[in-house]
């Protein structure tokens, strides 16, 4: 393992975090808030730590492989969260470091689970930092660096594969850095477009940026305790539309830009994702119709909550805790499925679900016709057995982690519904769950130990398990590995 290259790259990432803190610093200066000092202290800490790490670990060999890519990704996300929590603690707005760490991990992993009980009392500078972490984490911290600056690492595709969500990550163009640039240009354009549309609906610039960052990163942090319940139907529909848009595989936007529309509209994952959304929203709207004055309002809340959960954004316009069990079960299923691979959303991903169902279908056919040759096809192409095997193994590990996490927090004084959906919502980077952690609740009632466990769960979910497992494995750090 090229340890020096791993730590040197992590040091570079901390320098980036210092630069990212300029946006909340500017916000605090505009609103003349005292939290600017806490943000500046955090910037100084990031710069100092970054330069020291780079100074003591300057590598001679800059080549990295898959193993280094996984470890760099895991360590970067942990260090970003550790430094990113400092402004909350230094300012005193979140006095407990563990609480601040949980909130920051939730931000960078685009989970949106919160320990805050009075969001409106937070300073605007720290609210901006809190939501900006969504935007940064949505597409990926290291992918951002690849997009804006030449990395000193060779074979940087290993980093992209470790950080981008989905069963398979490939390059849109021959060079990984160009792929990262294309992805971030699309990401930035969509972000600006949403800000403009929200401004047209009456939001001020601060609110528009906060809710756009939460939508683009599919995170869900806002600046009001009722999330989006207090906004107009127009604004809620805009956010609903963009949650759907940011849940789509970004590769399809690139294909649309180069006018390969046939490939876009023949995407199996896109149509399945759209079908899941439409069927779920319709079923819930019919189920909750009697709870709202008009059918239109029932449809609006149903569509918003379905998109919020399936895209793992976590916004809310109503308390779905109060919905009938039929609708709440659909919500739980959507927490697990998530949106498309290659999007900013969490969850298993629609592509994996499709592959799992097709592999089960193939095995059932083999039982009836043992001598027949059954091929699993996805997006019009036959899948290799190693790809199918990889998806099945991922699902097995996924389920094992869910039940392990559930056991680890089982001693907490909450009902099973709360604890089960706590695990699902953190591991799948959704945000709100059911019971005490529903849209009108929060995670403040959990102990510090459980908050740390859930922080690990959020990192495991966002990085899709393997980077964190490799980073915590002693054998990966040995000289022979």
C-alpha positions in Angstrom: 0.0 0.0 0.0 1.3 3.4 -1.0 0.7 5.0 2.5 2.4 8.3 1.7 0.3 8.9 -1.3 -2.8 8.1 0.7 -2.0 10.7 3.4 -0.6 13.2 0.9 -3.9 13.2 -1.0 -5.9 13.4 2.2 -3.9 16.5 3.1 -4.8 18.1 -0.2 -8.4 17.4 0.5 -8.2 19.4 3.8 -6.9 22.4 1.8 -10.0 22.1 -0.3 -12.2 22.1 2.7 -10.6 25.4 3.9 -11.5 26.9 0.5 -15.1 25.6 0.7 -15.5 27.3 4.1 -15.3 30.7 2.2 -19.0 30.5 1.2 -20.3 30.3 4.8 -17.7 32.9 5.9 -19.0 35.3 3.2 -22.6 34.6 4.3 -21.7 35.4 7.9 -20.0 38.6 6.9 -23.0 39.7 4.8 -25.3 39.1 7.8 -22.7 40.5 10.3 -22.8 37.4 12.4 -20.2 36.5 15.1 -20.0 32.9 13.9 -17.6 34.2 11.2 -14.8 33.7 13.8 -15.7 30.1 14.4 -15.7 29.5 10.6 -12.3 31.2 10.3 -10.8 29.1 13.1 -12.1 26.0 11.3 -10.4 27.2 8.1 -7.2 27.7 9.9 -7.4 24.2 11.4 -8.0 22.7 7.9 -5.1 24.6 6.4 -2.7 23.7 9.2 -3.7 20.0 9.3 -3.5 19.8 5.5 -0.1 21.4 5.1 1.4 19.3 8.0 0.1 16.1 6.5 1.4 16.9 3.1 4.8 18.0 4.6 5.4 14.7 6.4 4.0 12.4 3.7 5.3 13.8 0.4 5.5 10.6 -1.8 8.0 9.6 -4.4 5.6 7.3 -6.1 2.2 8.9 -7.0 0.6 5.7 -8.5 -2.5 4.4 -6.8 -4.6 1.3 -7.3 -8.1 0.3 -6.2 -7.0 -0.3 -2.6 -5.5 3.2 -2.2 -8.5 4.7 -3.9 -10.9 3.1 -1.3 -8.7 4.1 1.6 -8.2 7.7 0.4 -12.0 8.1 -0.1 -12.9 6.8 3.4 -10.2 8.8 5.2 -11.1 12.0 3.3 -14.8 11.8 4.3 -14.0 11.1 7.9 -11.5 14.0 8.1 -13.8 16.4 6.2 -16.5 15.6 8.8 -14.1 16.0 11.8 -12.9 19.4 10.7 -16.3 20.4 9.3 -17.9 20.0 12.8 -15.6 22.6 14.4 -17.5 25.7 13.5 -20.6 24.4 15.2 -18.7 23.6 18.4 -16.5 26.7 18.5 -19.5 29.0 18.0 -21.4 27.2 20.7 -24.5 26.6 18.5 -23.9 22.8 18.9 -21.9 22.6 22.1 -21.3 18.8 22.0 -18.6 17.7 19.5 -20.3 14.4 19.0 -23.6 16.1 18.1 -21.7 18.4 15.7 -19.9 15.5 14.2 -23.2 13.6 13.6 -24.7 16.7 12.0 -21.7 17.2 9.7 -21.5 13.6 8.7 -25.2 13.8 8.0 -24.5 16.8 5.8 -21.6 15.5 3.8 -23.2 12.1 3.3 -26.4 13.9 2.2 -28.4 12.1 4.8 -30.2 15.0 6.4 -30.7 13.4 9.8 -30.5 16.1 12.4 -30.0 16.5 16.2 -31.2 20.2 16.1 -34.4 21.0 17.9 -34.5 24.8 17.0 -33.2 25.3 13.5 -34.5 28.9 13.2 -32.2 30.0 16.0 -29.1 29.0 14.1 -26.9 31.7 12.5 -27.2 32.0 8.7 -23.5 31.4 8.2 -23.7 28.0 9.9 -26.9 27.1 8.2 -25.2 27.9 4.9 -22.3 25.6 5.9 -24.7 22.9 7.1 -26.5 22.8 3.7 -23.4 23.4 1.6 -22.0 20.2 2.9 -24.9 18.5 1.0 -23.9 20.0 -2.3 -20.2 19.1 -1.8 -21.0 15.5 -0.8 -23.7 15.0 -3.4 -21.4 14.5 -6.4 -18.4 13.6 -4.2 -15.5 15.4 -2.6 -12.7 13.8 -4.5 -14.6 14.0 -7.8 -14.8 17.7 -7.2 -11.0 17.9 -6.9 -10.6 15.9 -10.0 -12.9 18.3 -11.9 -11.3 21.6 -10.8 -7.6 20.8 -10.4 -5.1 18.2 -11.8 -4.6 15.6 -9.1 -1.1 14.3 -8.3 -2.4 10.7 -8.5 -2.2 8.5 -11.5 -5.1 6.2 -12.3 -7.6 8.5 -10.6 -10.5 6.5 -11.9 -9.9 4.3 -8.9 -10.9 7.2 -6.7 -14.0 7.9 -8.8 -15.1 4.3 -8.6 -14.6 4.3 -4.8 -16.7 7.5 -4.3 -19.4 7.4 -7.0 -22.6 5.5 -6.1 -23.7 2.5 -8.1 -22.7 -1.1 -9.1 -20.5 0.1 -12.0 -18.7 3.4 -12.6 -17.1 4.1 -15.9 -15.7 7.0 -17.8 -17.8 9.1 -20.1 -14.7 10.2 -22.0 -11.2 8.6 -22.1 -9.8 10.6 -19.2 -11.3 10.4 -15.7 -10.6 14.1 -15.0 -12.6 15.0 -18.1 -15.5 12.8 -16.8 -15.4 14.6 -13.5 -15.5 17.9 -15.2 -18.5 16.9 -17.3 -20.4 15.6 -14.2 -19.7 18.8 -12.2 -20.7 21.1 -15.1 -24.0 19.3 -15.4 -24.4 19.4 -11.6 -23.6 23.2 -11.4 -26.0 24.1 -14.3 -28.9 22.2 -12.7 -28.1 23.8 -9.3 -28.2 27.3 -10.8 -31.4 26.5 -12.7 -33.2 25.4 -9.5 -32.0 28.5 -7.6 -33.5 30.7 -10.4 -36.8 28.9 -10.3 -37.0 29.1 -6.5 -36.3 32.9 -6.7 -39.1 33.2 -9.2 -41.4 31.6 -6.6 -40.7 34.2 -3.9 -37.8 32.7 -2.0 -34.9 35.1 -1.1 -31.4 34.2 -2.3 -30.4 32.6 1.0 -33.4 30.4 1.2 -33.1 29.4 -2.5 -29.4 28.4 -2.0 -30.2 26.4 1.2 -33.0 24.4 -0.4 -31.2 24.0 -3.7 -28.1 22.6 -2.0 -30.4 20.2 -0.1 -32.2 19.1 -3.3 -29.1 18.9 -5.5 -27.2 16.8 -3.0 -30.4 15.0 -2.1 -29.7 15.8 1.5 -32.7 17.6 3.0 -31.3 20.2 5.4 -33.3 23.4 5.4 -33.5 26.6 7.4 -37.0 26.0 8.9 -38.2 23.4 11.4 -41.1 22.5 9.3 -38.8 21.7 6.3 -40.9 22.9 3.2 -44.4 22.7 4.7 -44.6 26.5 5.0 -43.8 27.2 1.3 -46.2 27.7 -1.5 -47.4 24.8 -3.8 -45.3 26.2 -6.6 -42.1 26.0 -4.6 -43.0 22.5 -3.4 -43.6 21.4 -7.0 -40.3 22.9 -8.2 -38.4 21.0 -5.5 -40.4 17.8 -6.3 -39.3 18.1 -9.9 -35.7 18.7 -9.1 -35.6 15.8 -6.6 -36.6 13.6 -9.5 -34.0 15.2 -11.8 -31.2 14.8 -9.3 -32.2 11.1 -8.8 -31.4 10.3 -12.4 -28.1 8.9 -13.5 -26.0 11.8 -14.6 -24.5 9.8 -17.5 -27.9 10.2 -19.2 -27.7 14.0 -19.1 -24.3 13.7 -20.8 -25.8 11.4 -23.5 -28.6 14.0 -24.0 -26.0 16.8 -24.4 -24.3 14.8 -27.2 -27.7 14.1 -28.7 -27.8 10.4 -28.1 -31.5 10.6 -27.2 -32.3 7.0 -28.2 -29.9 5.8 -25.5 -31.5 8.1 -22.9 -35.0 7.1 -23.6 -34.2 3.4 -23.8 -32.6 3.4 -20.4 -34.1 0.5 -18.4 -33.1 2.0 -15.1 -34.7 5.4 -16.0 -38.1 3.9 -16.9 -38.1 1.6 -13.8 -37.3 4.6 -11.6 -40.1 6.6 -13.2 -42.5 3.8 -12.8 -41.7 3.3 -9.1 -42.3 7.0 -8.5 -45.6 7.2 -10.4 -47.0 4.0 -9.0 -46.0 4.9 -5.4 -47.3 8.4 -5.6 -50.6 7.3 -7.1 -51.1 4.6 -4.5 -50.3 6.9 -1.6 -52.4 9.7 -3.0 -55.5 7.4 -3.1 -54.7 6.1 0.3 -54.4 9.5 2.0 -57.1 11.3 0.0 -59.5 11.6 2.9 -56.8 13.3 5.0 -56.6 16.4 2.8 -59.3 18.9 1.6 -58.8 18.2 -2.1 -57.4 15.5 -4.4 -54.9 18.0 -5.7 -53.4 18.6 -2.3 -53.3 14.9 -1.6 -51.4 14.4 -4.9 -49.0 17.2 -4.2 -48.1 15.9 -0.7 -47.9 12.3 -2.0 -45.7 13.2 -5.0 -43.4 15.3 -2.8 -42.9 12.7 -0.1 -42.4 9.9 -2.6 -39.7 11.9 -4.4 -38.2 13.0 -1.1 -37.8 9.5 0.1 -36.9 7.7 -3.1 -34.3 10.3 -4.0 -33.2 10.2 -0.3 -33.6 14.0 0.0 -35.5 13.9 3.2 -37.6 17.1 2.8 -41.1 17.1 4.1 -44.3 19.1 3.4 -46.5 17.0 5.8 -45.9 14.5 8.6 -46.1 11.1 6.9 -45.9 9.6 10.3 -49.7 10.2 10.5 -50.4 8.4 7.2 -52.1 4.9 7.2 -49.8 1.9 7.4 -50.2 1.1 3.7 -48.6 4.4 2.8 -45.9 4.2 5.5 -44.9 0.7 4.3 -44.4 2.1 0.8 -42.2 4.9 2.3 -40.0 2.2 4.1 -39.7 0.2 0.8 -38.6 3.4 -1.0 -36.0 4.1 1.7 -34.3 0.9 0.7 -34.6 1.1 -3.1 -33.3 4.7 -3.5 -32.9 6.3 -6.9 -30.6 5.6 -9.9 -26.9 4.7 -9.9 -24.7 7.6 -10.8 -27.0 10.1 -9.2 -26.6 12.0 -5.9 -29.1 9.8 -4.2 -28.6 7.0 -1.7 -30.2 3.6 -1.1 -29.5 0.3 -2.9 -30.1 2.0 -6.3 -32.7 1.0 -8.9 -30.1 -0.7 -11.1 -29.1 -3.1 -8.3 -32.8 -3.9 -7.6 -33.4 -4.7 -11.3 -30.3 -6.9 -11.4 -31.4 -8.7 -8.2 -34.9 -9.4 -9.5 -33.5 -10.6 -12.9 -31.0 -12.9 -11.3 -33.7 -14.4 -9.1 -35.9 -14.9 -12.2 -33.0 -16.6 -13.9 -32.4 -19.0 -11.0 -36.2 -19.9 -10.9 -36.0 -20.7 -14.6 -32.9 -22.8 -14.1 -34.8 -24.9 -11.5 -37.5 -25.6 -14.1 -35.1 -26.1 -17.0 -31.7 -27.1 -15.6 -30.1 -27.6 -19.0 -31.2 -24.3 -20.5 -28.7 -21.3 -20.8 -30.2 -18.2 -19.2 -28.6 -14.8 -19.7 -29.4 -11.8 -17.6 -29.6 -8.6 -19.7 -29.5 -5.1 -18.4 -29.8 -1.9 -20.5 -29.9 -4.2 -23.5 -26.5 -5.8 -22.8 -25.8 -9.3 -21.3 -24.4 -9.0 -17.8 -21.2 -10.9 -16.8 -21.6 -13.5 -14.0 -19.1 -11.5 -11.9 -21.3 -8.4 -12.1 -24.3 -10.3 -10.9 -22.3 -12.0 -8.2 -21.0 -8.6 -7.1 -24.6 -7.3 -6.8 -25.7 -10.3 -4.8 -22.7 -10.1 -2.5 -23.3 -6.4 -2.0 -27.0 -7.1 -1.1 -25.9 -9.8 1.4 -23.4 -7.5 3.1 -26.0 -4.7 3.0 -28.6 -6.8 4.9 -25.9 -8.1 7.4 -25.0 -4.5 8.2 -28.6 -3.4 8.6 -29.3 -6.1 11.2 -25.9 -5.6 12.9 -26.7 -1.9 13.3 -30.1 -2.7 14.6 -28.6 -4.9 17.2 -26.1 -2.2 18.2 -28.7 0.4 18.9 -31.3 -2.1 20.3 -30.7 -1.0 23.9 -32.0 2.6 23.2 -35.4 3.4 24.8 -37.3 3.7 21.6 -39.9 1.5 20.0 -38.9 -1.0 17.2 -40.4 1.1 14.5 -38.2 4.1 15.5 -35.0 2.0 15.8 -35.6 0.1 12.6 -36.3 3.1 10.5 -33.4 5.0 12.2 -31.0 2.3 10.8 -32.6 2.3 7.4 -32.7 6.1 7.1 -29.1 6.6 8.2 -27.6 3.7 6.2 -29.6 4.7 3.1 -28.8 8.4 3.6 -32.5 9.3 3.6 -32.9 11.6 6.7 -36.3 11.2 8.4 -37.7 7.9 9.4 -40.8 6.9 11.3 -41.8 7.2 15.0 -39.6 9.5 17.1 -37.3 10.2 14.1 -40.1 11.1 11.7 -40.5 14.5 9.8 -41.5 16.3 13.0 -38.9 14.6 15.2 -35.1 14.4 15.3 -32.2 12.3 16.5 -31.3 14.3 19.6 -32.7 11.6 21.9 -30.1 9.0 21.0 -27.0 8.6 23.2 -23.6 9.7 22.1 -22.5 6.1 21.4 -25.5 5.5 19.2 -24.8 8.8 17.4 -21.3 7.7 16.6 -22.6 4.3 15.4 -25.2 6.1 13.2 -22.4 8.4 11.8 -20.5 5.3 10.7 -23.7 3.9 9.2 -24.1 7.1 7.2 -20.5 6.9 5.9 -21.0 3.2 5.1 -24.1 4.0 3.1 -22.8 7.0 1.2 -19.5 5.3 0.2 -21.3 2.0 -0.5 -19.7 0.0 2.2 -16.4 -1.1 0.7 -14.2 2.0 1.2 -15.0 2.1 5.0 -14.4 -1.7 5.3 -11.1 -1.5 3.6 -10.0 1.5 5.6 -10.8 -0.3 8.8 -9.1 -3.5 7.8 -5.6 -4.0 9.3 -4.5 -6.3 6.5 -4.9 -3.4 3.9 -2.3 -1.3 5.8 0.4 -4.0 5.8 3.4 -3.6 3.6 2.7 -6.8 1.7 -0.9 -5.9 0.9 
